[in-house]
Amino acid sequence: MPINEGTLDRVIRVVAGLAIISLVFIGPKTPWAWFGLVPLLTGLVGFCPAYALLGIRTCPARKS
């Protein structure tokens, strides 16, 4: 599985995912906050299926 997310993109996704998941425990305590797992996991793995479908890459091009 190729990486299609750059470092800044990954950091933003992890931070946003953790912030959204925190809403399960504090704030409105809604189960919808578990959707924060999506940006968290894509940020940790470095691969976003939506980016792959749309042909988007935020990581620098690899040199051959």
mmCIF file of the N, C-alpha and C atoms, coordinates in Angstrom:
data_MODEL
# 
_entry.id   MODEL 
# 
loop_
_atom_site.group_PDB 
_atom_site.id 
_atom_site.type_symbol 
_atom_site.label_atom_id 
_atom_site.label_alt_id 
_atom_site.label_comp_id 
_atom_site.label_asym_id 
_atom_site.label_entity_id 
_atom_site.label_seq_id 
_atom_site.pdbx_PDB_ins_code 
_atom_site.Cartn_x 
_atom_site.Cartn_y 
_atom_site.Cartn_z 
_atom_site.occupancy 
_atom_site.B_iso_or_equiv 
_atom_site.pdbx_formal_charge 
_atom_site.auth_seq_id 
_atom_site.auth_comp_id 
_atom_site.auth_asym_id 
_atom_site.auth_atom_id 
_atom_site.pdbx_PDB_model_num 
ATOM 1   N N  . MET A 1 1  ? 0.846   -1.163 0.000  1.00 0.00 ? 1  MET A N  1 
ATOM 2   C CA . MET A 1 1  ? 0.000   0.000  0.000  1.00 0.00 ? 1  MET A CA 1 
ATOM 3   C C  . MET A 1 1  ? 0.902   1.240  0.000  1.00 0.00 ? 1  MET A C  1 
ATOM 4   N N  . PRO A 1 2  ? 0.833   2.057  -1.043 1.00 0.00 ? 2  PRO A N  1 
ATOM 5   C CA . PRO A 1 2  ? 1.686   3.239  -1.115 1.00 0.00 ? 2  PRO A CA 1 
ATOM 6   C C  . PRO A 1 2  ? 1.201   4.340  -0.167 1.00 0.00 ? 2  PRO A C  1 
ATOM 7   N N  . ILE A 1 3  ? 2.127   5.172  0.230  1.00 0.00 ? 3  ILE A N  1 
ATOM 8   C CA . ILE A 1 3  ? 1.789   6.299  1.089  1.00 0.00 ? 3  ILE A CA 1 
ATOM 9   C C  . ILE A 1 3  ? 1.389   7.472  0.201  1.00 0.00 ? 3  ILE A C  1 
ATOM 10  N N  . ASN A 1 4  ? 0.235   8.077  0.479  1.00 0.00 ? 4  ASN A N  1 
ATOM 11  C CA . ASN A 1 4  ? -0.190  9.212  -0.329 1.00 0.00 ? 4  ASN A CA 1 
ATOM 12  C C  . ASN A 1 4  ? -0.454  10.461 0.521  1.00 0.00 ? 4  ASN A C  1 
ATOM 13  N N  . GLU A 1 5  ? 0.048   10.476 1.757  1.00 0.00 ? 5  GLU A N  1 
ATOM 14  C CA . GLU A 1 5  ? -0.118  11.629 2.629  1.00 0.00 ? 5  GLU A CA 1 
ATOM 15  C C  . GLU A 1 5  ? 1.249   12.153 3.054  1.00 0.00 ? 5  GLU A C  1 
ATOM 16  N N  . GLY A 1 6  ? 1.391   13.458 3.025  1.00 0.00 ? 6  GLY A N  1 
ATOM 17  C CA . GLY A 1 6  ? 2.614   14.091 3.477  1.00 0.00 ? 6  GLY A CA 1 
ATOM 18  C C  . GLY A 1 6  ? 2.665   14.174 4.997  1.00 0.00 ? 6  GLY A C  1 
ATOM 19  N N  . THR A 1 7  ? 3.799   14.585 5.527  1.00 0.00 ? 7  THR A N  1 
ATOM 20  C CA . THR A 1 7  ? 4.002   14.644 6.978  1.00 0.00 ? 7  THR A CA 1 
ATOM 21  C C  . THR A 1 7  ? 3.030   15.601 7.653  1.00 0.00 ? 7  THR A C  1 
ATOM 22  N N  . LEU A 1 8  ? 2.880   16.805 7.117  1.00 0.00 ? 8  LEU A N  1 
ATOM 23  C CA . LEU A 1 8  ? 1.963   17.781 7.714  1.00 0.00 ? 8  LEU A CA 1 
ATOM 24  C C  . LEU A 1 8  ? 0.530   17.271 7.678  1.00 0.00 ? 8  LEU A C  1 
ATOM 25  N N  . ASP A 1 9  ? 0.130   16.680 6.576  1.00 0.00 ? 9  ASP A N  1 
ATOM 26  C CA . ASP A 1 9  ? -1.213  16.113 6.436  1.00 0.00 ? 9  ASP A CA 1 
ATOM 27  C C  . ASP A 1 9  ? -1.443  15.034 7.491  1.00 0.00 ? 9  ASP A C  1 
ATOM 28  N N  . ARG A 1 10 ? -0.458  14.184 7.696  1.00 0.00 ? 10 ARG A N  1 
ATOM 29  C CA . ARG A 1 10 ? -0.587  13.097 8.672  1.00 0.00 ? 10 ARG A CA 1 
ATOM 30  C C  . ARG A 1 10 ? -0.696  13.641 10.090 1.00 0.00 ? 10 ARG A C  1 
ATOM 31  N N  . VAL A 1 11 ? 0.111   14.634 10.425 1.00 0.00 ? 11 VAL A N  1 
ATOM 32  C CA . VAL A 1 11 ? 0.066   15.224 11.771 1.00 0.00 ? 11 VAL A CA 1 
ATOM 33  C C  . VAL A 1 11 ? -1.299  15.862 12.026 1.00 0.00 ? 11 VAL A C  1 
ATOM 34  N N  . ILE A 1 12 ? -1.801  16.602 11.053 1.00 0.00 ? 12 ILE A N  1 
ATOM 35  C CA . ILE A 1 12 ? -3.114  17.243 11.195 1.00 0.00 ? 12 ILE A CA 1 
ATOM 36  C C  . ILE A 1 12 ? -4.202  16.193 11.383 1.00 0.00 ? 12 ILE A C  1 
ATOM 37  N N  . ARG A 1 13 ? -4.142  15.100 10.622 1.00 0.00 ? 13 ARG A N  1 
ATOM 38  C CA . ARG A 1 13 ? -5.150  14.039 10.745 1.00 0.00 ? 13 ARG A CA 1 
ATOM 39  C C  . ARG A 1 13 ? -5.111  13.374 12.123 1.00 0.00 ? 13 ARG A C  1 
ATOM 40  N N  . VAL A 1 14 ? -3.917  13.102 12.629 1.00 0.00 ? 14 VAL A N  1 
ATOM 41  C CA . VAL A 1 14 ? -3.797  12.453 13.938 1.00 0.00 ? 14 VAL A CA 1 
ATOM 42  C C  . VAL A 1 14 ? -4.333  13.373 15.035 1.00 0.00 ? 14 VAL A C  1 
ATOM 43  N N  . VAL A 1 15 ? -3.953  14.639 14.994 1.00 0.00 ? 15 VAL A N  1 
ATOM 44  C CA . VAL A 1 15 ? -4.412  15.597 16.008 1.00 0.00 ? 15 VAL A CA 1 
ATOM 45  C C  . VAL A 1 15 ? -5.928  15.772 15.920 1.00 0.00 ? 15 VAL A C  1 
ATOM 46  N N  . ALA A 1 16 ? -6.451  15.925 14.715 1.00 0.00 ? 16 ALA A N  1 
ATOM 47  C CA . ALA A 1 16 ? -7.895  16.089 14.542 1.00 0.00 ? 16 ALA A CA 1 
ATOM 48  C C  . ALA A 1 16 ? -8.637  14.832 14.993 1.00 0.00 ? 16 ALA A C  1 
ATOM 49  N N  . GLY A 1 17 ? -8.126  13.666 14.643 1.00 0.00 ? 17 GLY A N  1 
ATOM 50  C CA . GLY A 1 17 ? -8.763  12.416 15.053 1.00 0.00 ? 17 GLY A CA 1 
ATOM 51  C C  . GLY A 1 17 ? -8.823  12.276 16.558 1.00 0.00 ? 17 GLY A C  1 
ATOM 52  N N  . LEU A 1 18 ? -7.719  12.593 17.235 1.00 0.00 ? 18 LEU A N  1 
ATOM 53  C CA . LEU A 1 18 ? -7.700  12.518 18.699 1.00 0.00 ? 18 LEU A CA 1 
ATOM 54  C C  . LEU A 1 18 ? -8.665  13.527 19.312 1.00 0.00 ? 18 LEU A C  1 
ATOM 55  N N  . ALA A 1 19 ? -8.732  14.718 18.733 1.00 0.00 ? 19 ALA A N  1 
ATOM 56  C CA . ALA A 1 19 ? -9.645  15.742 19.244 1.00 0.00 ? 19 ALA A CA 1 
ATOM 57  C C  . ALA A 1 19 ? -11.096 15.301 19.083 1.00 0.00 ? 19 ALA A C  1 
ATOM 58  N N  . ILE A 1 20 ? -11.422 14.713 17.946 1.00 0.00 ? 20 ILE A N  1 
ATOM 59  C CA . ILE A 1 20 ? -12.798 14.268 17.707 1.00 0.00 ? 20 ILE A CA 1 
ATOM 60  C C  . ILE A 1 20 ? -13.150 13.098 18.621 1.00 0.00 ? 20 ILE A C  1 
ATOM 61  N N  . ILE A 1 21 ? -12.239 12.150 18.777 1.00 0.00 ? 21 ILE A N  1 
ATOM 62  C CA . ILE A 1 21 ? -12.493 11.009 19.654 1.00 0.00 ? 21 ILE A CA 1 
ATOM 63  C C  . ILE A 1 21 ? -12.662 11.458 21.101 1.00 0.00 ? 21 ILE A C  1 
ATOM 64  N N  . SER A 1 22 ? -11.974 12.516 21.485 1.00 0.00 ? 22 SER A N  1 
ATOM 65  C CA . SER A 1 22 ? -12.104 13.005 22.869 1.00 0.00 ? 22 SER A CA 1 
ATOM 66  C C  . SER A 1 22 ? -13.529 13.441 23.181 1.00 0.00 ? 22 SER A C  1 
ATOM 67  N N  . LEU A 1 23 ? -14.309 13.754 22.165 1.00 0.00 ? 23 LEU A N  1 
ATOM 68  C CA . LEU A 1 23 ? -15.701 14.153 22.379 1.00 0.00 ? 23 LEU A CA 1 
ATOM 69  C C  . LEU A 1 23 ? -16.563 12.995 22.889 1.00 0.00 ? 23 LEU A C  1 
ATOM 70  N N  . VAL A 1 24 ? -16.075 11.777 22.770 1.00 0.00 ? 24 VAL A N  1 
ATOM 71  C CA . VAL A 1 24 ? -16.796 10.630 23.332 1.00 0.00 ? 24 VAL A CA 1 
ATOM 72  C C  . VAL A 1 24 ? -16.757 10.691 24.855 1.00 0.00 ? 24 VAL A C  1 
ATOM 73  N N  . PHE A 1 25 ? -15.650 11.205 25.385 1.00 0.00 ? 25 PHE A N  1 
ATOM 74  C CA . PHE A 1 25 ? -15.439 11.190 26.826 1.00 0.00 ? 25 PHE A CA 1 
ATOM 75  C C  . PHE A 1 25 ? -15.733 12.527 27.494 1.00 0.00 ? 25 PHE A C  1 
ATOM 76  N N  . ILE A 1 26 ? -15.528 13.621 26.765 1.00 0.00 ? 26 ILE A N  1 
ATOM 77  C CA . ILE A 1 26 ? -15.830 14.948 27.302 1.00 0.00 ? 26 ILE A CA 1 
ATOM 78  C C  . ILE A 1 26 ? -16.711 15.676 26.292 1.00 0.00 ? 26 ILE A C  1 
ATOM 79  N N  . GLY A 1 27 ? -17.285 16.758 26.671 1.00 0.00 ? 27 GLY A N  1 
ATOM 80  C CA . GLY A 1 27 ? -18.122 17.511 25.740 1.00 0.00 ? 27 GLY A CA 1 
ATOM 81  C C  . GLY A 1 27 ? -19.491 16.880 25.618 1.00 0.00 ? 27 GLY A C  1 
ATOM 82  N N  . PRO A 1 28 ? -20.018 16.790 24.409 1.00 0.00 ? 28 PRO A N  1 
ATOM 83  C CA . PRO A 1 28 ? -21.386 16.285 24.238 1.00 0.00 ? 28 PRO A CA 1 
ATOM 84  C C  . PRO A 1 28 ? -21.539 14.775 24.461 1.00 0.00 ? 28 PRO A C  1 
ATOM 85  N N  . LYS A 1 29 ? -20.428 14.048 24.543 1.00 0.00 ? 29 LYS A N  1 
ATOM 86  C CA . LYS A 1 29 ? -20.435 12.592 24.760 1.00 0.00 ? 29 LYS A CA 1 
ATOM 87  C C  . LYS A 1 29 ? -21.337 11.868 23.752 1.00 0.00 ? 29 LYS A C  1 
ATOM 88  N N  . THR A 1 30 ? -21.112 12.148 22.511 1.00 0.00 ? 30 THR A N  1 
ATOM 89  C CA . THR A 1 30 ? -21.902 11.546 21.440 1.00 0.00 ? 30 THR A CA 1 
ATOM 90  C C  . THR A 1 30 ? -21.150 10.373 20.814 1.00 0.00 ? 30 THR A C  1 
ATOM 91  N N  . PRO A 1 31 ? -21.853 9.305  20.465 1.00 0.00 ? 31 PRO A N  1 
ATOM 92  C CA . PRO A 1 31 ? -21.175 8.187  19.801 1.00 0.00 ? 31 PRO A CA 1 
ATOM 93  C C  . PRO A 1 31 ? -20.684 8.539  18.391 1.00 0.00 ? 31 PRO A C  1 
ATOM 94  N N  . TRP A 1 32 ? -21.178 9.610  17.819 1.00 0.00 ? 32 TRP A N  1 
ATOM 95  C CA . TRP A 1 32 ? -20.708 10.033 16.499 1.00 0.00 ? 32 TRP A CA 1 
ATOM 96  C C  . TRP A 1 32 ? -19.232 10.389 16.517 1.00 0.00 ? 32 TRP A C  1 
ATOM 97  N N  . ALA A 1 33 ? -18.706 10.680 17.682 1.00 0.00 ? 33 ALA A N  1 
ATOM 98  C CA . ALA A 1 33 ? -17.296 11.058 17.790 1.00 0.00 ? 33 ALA A CA 1 
ATOM 99  C C  . ALA A 1 33 ? -16.369 9.902  17.439 1.00 0.00 ? 33 ALA A C  1 
ATOM 100 N N  . TRP A 1 34 ? -16.871 8.677  17.453 1.00 0.00 ? 34 TRP A N  1 
ATOM 101 C CA . TRP A 1 34 ? -16.018 7.542  17.072 1.00 0.00 ? 34 TRP A CA 1 
ATOM 102 C C  . TRP A 1 34 ? -15.595 7.623  15.612 1.00 0.00 ? 34 TRP A C  1 
ATOM 103 N N  . PHE A 1 35 ? -16.256 8.474  14.834 1.00 0.00 ? 35 PHE A N  1 
ATOM 104 C CA . PHE A 1 35 ? -15.810 8.679  13.452 1.00 0.00 ? 35 PHE A CA 1 
ATOM 105 C C  . PHE A 1 35 ? -14.443 9.358  13.405 1.00 0.00 ? 35 PHE A C  1 
ATOM 106 N N  . GLY A 1 36 ? -13.971 9.837  14.542 1.00 0.00 ? 36 GLY A N  1 
ATOM 107 C CA . GLY A 1 36 ? -12.618 10.372 14.637 1.00 0.00 ? 36 GLY A CA 1 
ATOM 108 C C  . GLY A 1 36 ? -11.560 9.313  14.403 1.00 0.00 ? 36 GLY A C  1 
ATOM 109 N N  . LEU A 1 37 ? -11.953 8.042  14.471 1.00 0.00 ? 37 LEU A N  1 
ATOM 110 C CA . LEU A 1 37 ? -11.010 6.957  14.175 1.00 0.00 ? 37 LEU A CA 1 
ATOM 111 C C  . LEU A 1 37 ? -10.546 6.996  12.720 1.00 0.00 ? 37 LEU A C  1 
ATOM 112 N N  . VAL A 1 38 ? -11.393 7.495  11.838 1.00 0.00 ? 38 VAL A N  1 
ATOM 113 C CA . VAL A 1 38 ? -11.043 7.524  10.412 1.00 0.00 ? 38 VAL A CA 1 
ATOM 114 C C  . VAL A 1 38 ? -9.820  8.413  10.167 1.00 0.00 ? 38 VAL A C  1 
ATOM 115 N N  . PRO A 1 39 ? -9.850  9.703  10.557 1.00 0.00 ? 39 PRO A N  1 
ATOM 116 C CA . PRO A 1 39 ? -8.632  10.490 10.320 1.00 0.00 ? 39 PRO A CA 1 
ATOM 117 C C  . PRO A 1 39 ? -7.444  10.014 11.158 1.00 0.00 ? 39 PRO A C  1 
ATOM 118 N N  . LEU A 1 40 ? -7.717  9.499  12.349 1.00 0.00 ? 40 LEU A N  1 
ATOM 119 C CA . LEU A 1 40 ? -6.626  8.998  13.184 1.00 0.00 ? 40 LEU A CA 1 
ATOM 120 C C  . LEU A 1 40 ? -5.910  7.833  12.499 1.00 0.00 ? 40 LEU A C  1 
ATOM 121 N N  . LEU A 1 41 ? -6.643  6.859  12.037 1.00 0.00 ? 41 LEU A N  1 
ATOM 122 C CA . LEU A 1 41 ? -6.042  5.687  11.401 1.00 0.00 ? 41 LEU A CA 1 
ATOM 123 C C  . LEU A 1 41 ? -5.380  6.027  10.068 1.00 0.00 ? 41 LEU A C  1 
ATOM 124 N N  . THR A 1 42 ? -6.035  6.866  9.255  1.00 0.00 ? 42 THR A N  1 
ATOM 125 C CA . THR A 1 42 ? -5.412  7.229  7.976  1.00 0.00 ? 42 THR A CA 1 
ATOM 126 C C  . THR A 1 42 ? -4.146  8.035  8.208  1.00 0.00 ? 42 THR A C  1 
ATOM 127 N N  . GLY A 1 43 ? -4.120  8.847  9.261  1.00 0.00 ? 43 GLY A N  1 
ATOM 128 C CA . GLY A 1 43 ? -2.915  9.601  9.583  1.00 0.00 ? 43 GLY A CA 1 
ATOM 129 C C  . GLY A 1 43 ? -1.792  8.709  10.069 1.00 0.00 ? 43 GLY A C  1 
ATOM 130 N N  . LEU A 1 44 ? -2.126  7.701  10.872 1.00 0.00 ? 44 LEU A N  1 
ATOM 131 C CA . LEU A 1 44 ? -1.108  6.779  11.379 1.00 0.00 ? 44 LEU A CA 1 
ATOM 132 C C  . LEU A 1 44 ? -0.552  5.883  10.271 1.00 0.00 ? 44 LEU A C  1 
ATOM 133 N N  . VAL A 1 45 ? -1.416  5.446  9.374  1.00 0.00 ? 45 VAL A N  1 
ATOM 134 C CA . VAL A 1 45 ? -1.002  4.542  8.299  1.00 0.00 ? 45 VAL A CA 1 
ATOM 135 C C  . VAL A 1 45 ? -0.337  5.303  7.154  1.00 0.00 ? 45 VAL A C  1 
ATOM 136 N N  . GLY A 1 46 ? -0.803  6.528  6.895  1.00 0.00 ? 46 GLY A N  1 
ATOM 137 C CA . GLY A 1 46 ? -0.238  7.318  5.803  1.00 0.00 ? 46 GLY A CA 1 
ATOM 138 C C  . GLY A 1 46 ? -0.917  7.098  4.475  1.00 0.00 ? 46 GLY A C  1 
ATOM 139 N N  . PHE A 1 47 ? -2.030  6.415  4.481  1.00 0.00 ? 47 PHE A N  1 
ATOM 140 C CA . PHE A 1 47 ? -2.760  6.134  3.247  1.00 0.00 ? 47 PHE A CA 1 
ATOM 141 C C  . PHE A 1 47 ? -4.217  6.530  3.414  1.00 0.00 ? 47 PHE A C  1 
ATOM 142 N N  . CYS A 1 48 ? -4.734  7.310  2.477  1.00 0.00 ? 48 CYS A N  1 
ATOM 143 C CA . CYS A 1 48 ? -6.134  7.727  2.498  1.00 0.00 ? 48 CYS A CA 1 
ATOM 144 C C  . CYS A 1 48 ? -6.813  7.167  1.244  1.00 0.00 ? 48 CYS A C  1 
ATOM 145 N N  . PRO A 1 49 ? -7.809  6.295  1.420  1.00 0.00 ? 49 PRO A N  1 
ATOM 146 C CA . PRO A 1 49 ? -8.491  5.732  0.252  1.00 0.00 ? 49 PRO A CA 1 
ATOM 147 C C  . PRO A 1 49 ? -9.173  6.800  -0.607 1.00 0.00 ? 49 PRO A C  1 
ATOM 148 N N  . ALA A 1 50 ? -9.700  7.842  0.013  1.00 0.00 ? 50 ALA A N  1 
ATOM 149 C CA . ALA A 1 50 ? -10.338 8.914  -0.758 1.00 0.00 ? 50 ALA A CA 1 
ATOM 150 C C  . ALA A 1 50 ? -9.315  9.630  -1.635 1.00 0.00 ? 50 ALA A C  1 
ATOM 151 N N  . TYR A 1 51 ? -8.121  9.861  -1.108 1.00 0.00 ? 51 TYR A N  1 
ATOM 152 C CA . TYR A 1 51 ? -7.061  10.463 -1.904 1.00 0.00 ? 51 TYR A CA 1 
ATOM 153 C C  . TYR A 1 51 ? -6.716  9.559  -3.093 1.00 0.00 ? 51 TYR A C  1 
ATOM 154 N N  . ALA A 1 52 ? -6.666  8.270  -2.860 1.00 0.00 ? 52 ALA A N  1 
ATOM 155 C CA . ALA A 1 52 ? -6.336  7.332  -3.944 1.00 0.00 ? 52 ALA A CA 1 
ATOM 156 C C  . ALA A 1 52 ? -7.394  7.386  -5.049 1.00 0.00 ? 52 ALA A C  1 
ATOM 157 N N  . LEU A 1 53 ? -8.666  7.450  -4.655 1.00 0.00 ? 53 LEU A N  1 
ATOM 158 C CA . LEU A 1 53 ? -9.741  7.517  -5.649 1.00 0.00 ? 53 LEU A CA 1 
ATOM 159 C C  . LEU A 1 53 ? -9.700  8.810  -6.454 1.00 0.00 ? 53 LEU A C  1 
ATOM 160 N N  . LEU A 1 54 ? -9.334  9.899  -5.785 1.00 0.00 ? 54 LEU A N  1 
ATOM 161 C CA . LEU A 1 54 ? -9.320  11.204 -6.446 1.00 0.00 ? 54 LEU A CA 1 
ATOM 162 C C  . LEU A 1 54 ? -7.974  11.540 -7.083 1.00 0.00 ? 54 LEU A C  1 
ATOM 163 N N  . GLY A 1 55 ? -6.978  10.675 -6.884 1.00 0.00 ? 55 GLY A N  1 
ATOM 164 C CA . GLY A 1 55 ? -5.662  10.898 -7.473 1.00 0.00 ? 55 GLY A CA 1 
ATOM 165 C C  . GLY A 1 55 ? -4.870  12.008 -6.794 1.00 0.00 ? 55 GLY A C  1 
ATOM 166 N N  . ILE A 1 56 ? -5.115  12.222 -5.504 1.00 0.00 ? 56 ILE A N  1 
ATOM 167 C CA . ILE A 1 56 ? -4.439  13.277 -4.747 1.00 0.00 ? 56 ILE A CA 1 
ATOM 168 C C  . ILE A 1 56 ? -3.279  12.672 -3.978 1.00 0.00 ? 56 ILE A C  1 
ATOM 169 N N  . ARG A 1 57 ? -2.158  13.392 -3.969 1.00 0.00 ? 57 ARG A N  1 
ATOM 170 C CA . ARG A 1 57 ? -0.994  13.004 -3.164 1.00 0.00 ? 57 ARG A CA 1 
ATOM 171 C C  . ARG A 1 57 ? -0.461  14.250 -2.492 1.00 0.00 ? 57 ARG A C  1 
ATOM 172 N N  . THR A 1 58 ? -0.304  14.211 -1.176 1.00 0.00 ? 58 THR A N  1 
ATOM 173 C CA . THR A 1 58 ? 0.277   15.352 -0.471 1.00 0.00 ? 58 THR A CA 1 
ATOM 174 C C  . THR A 1 58 ? 1.703   15.061 -0.032 1.00 0.00 ? 58 THR A C  1 
ATOM 175 N N  . CYS A 1 59 ? 2.187   13.881 -0.333 1.00 0.00 ? 59 CYS A N  1 
ATOM 176 C CA . CYS A 1 59 ? 3.575   13.557 0.018  1.00 0.00 ? 59 CYS A CA 1 
ATOM 177 C C  . CYS A 1 59 ? 4.481   13.914 -1.162 1.00 0.00 ? 59 CYS A C  1 
ATOM 178 N N  . PRO A 1 60 ? 5.726   14.211 -0.848 1.00 0.00 ? 60 PRO A N  1 
ATOM 179 C CA . PRO A 1 60 ? 6.654   14.531 -1.945 1.00 0.00 ? 60 PRO A CA 1 
ATOM 180 C C  . PRO A 1 60 ? 6.864   13.315 -2.841 1.00 0.00 ? 60 PRO A C  1 
ATOM 181 N N  . ALA A 1 61 ? 7.140   13.567 -4.094 1.00 0.00 ? 61 ALA A N  1 
ATOM 182 C CA . ALA A 1 61 ? 7.362   12.477 -5.053 1.00 0.00 ? 61 ALA A CA 1 
ATOM 183 C C  . ALA A 1 61 ? 8.632   11.715 -4.672 1.00 0.00 ? 61 ALA A C  1 
ATOM 184 N N  . ARG A 1 62 ? 8.561   10.411 -4.787 1.00 0.00 ? 62 ARG A N  1 
ATOM 185 C CA . ARG A 1 62 ? 9.729   9.566  -4.511 1.00 0.00 ? 62 ARG A CA 1 
ATOM 186 C C  . ARG A 1 62 ? 10.673  9.588  -5.689 1.00 0.00 ? 62 ARG A C  1 
ATOM 187 N N  . LYS A 1 63 ? 11.965  9.612  -5.390 1.00 0.00 ? 63 LYS A N  1 
ATOM 188 C CA . LYS A 1 63 ? 12.967  9.583  -6.460 1.00 0.00 ? 63 LYS A CA 1 
ATOM 189 C C  . LYS A 1 63 ? 13.259  8.134  -6.807 1.00 0.00 ? 63 LYS A C  1 
ATOM 190 N N  . SER A 1 64 ? 13.392  7.886  -8.097 1.00 0.00 ? 64 SER A N  1 
ATOM 191 C CA . SER A 1 64 ? 13.650  6.519  -8.565 1.00 0.00 ? 64 SER A CA 1 
ATOM 192 C C  . SER A 1 64 ? 15.098  6.169  -8.461 1.00 0.00 ? 64 SER A C  1 
# 
